[in-house]
Amino acid sequence: MLAPGYPYRKEIVWISGIMEFAIGLGIIALNQLSNLEPWMAWYGVGIILFCAAVFPINVHAALKHIPLGGHEGGLRYLYVRTPVQLMLIVWTWYFFICWP
C-alpha cells in the first residue's frame, strides 16, 4: 500500500500492524484497569495521530487501485473509508478526551 519511494516499506507495514494490535490491547486494558484512567487522554491523542498518519496511505492505495482490502475499488473505497476514518477520529476524541 505504501508508495514506492518509501524506504523500509515491509518494516513500516509490520510496525503499523503491531501498533494497531497494541492499540486494541490498550483499549481493552484502559477499559479494565481503572488506575490507567489518567492516561486515557494521551492514549486518545495517540490513536488520533495514528489514524491521521495512515490515512494518506489509504488515499494512495485507493487512487492507485492497489488490490488489497478493498482498495482496488479506487474512489469508491475512499467514499466509504473517509467518513469511517473521520467517525473513528471523532469517536476517539469524544470517548478518550472529552468524556472521562
C-alpha positions, 0 to 999 in steps of 0.5 A, spaced: 500 500 500 505 504 501 508 508 495 514 506 492 519 511 494 518 509 501 524 506 504 523 500 509 516 499 506 515 491 509 518 494 516 513 500 516 507 495 514 509 490 520 510 496 525 503 499 523 500 492 524 503 491 531 501 498 533 494 497 531 494 490 535 497 494 541 492 499 540 486 494 541 490 491 547 490 498 550 483 499 549 481 493 552 486 494 558 484 502 559 477 499 559 479 494 565 484 497 569 481 503 572 488 506 575 490 507 567 484 512 567 489 518 567 492 516 561 486 515 557 487 522 554 494 521 551 492 514 549 486 518 545 491 523 542 495 517 540 490 513 536 488 520 533 495 521 530 495 514 528 489 514 524 491 521 521 498 518 519 495 512 515 490 515 512 494 518 506 496 511 505 489 509 504 488 515 499 494 512 495 492 505 495 485 507 493 487 512 487 492 507 485 487 501 485 492 497 489 488 490 490 488 489 497 482 490 502 478 493 498 482 498 495 482 496 488 475 499 488 479 506 487 474 512 489 469 508 491 473 505 497 475 512 499 467 514 499 466 509 504 473 509 508 473 517 509 467 518 513 469 511 517 476 514 518 473 521 520 467 517 525 473 513 528 477 520 529 471 523 532 469 517 536 476 517 539 476 524 541 469 524 544 470 517 548 478 518 550 478 526 551 472 529 552 468 524 556 472 521 562 
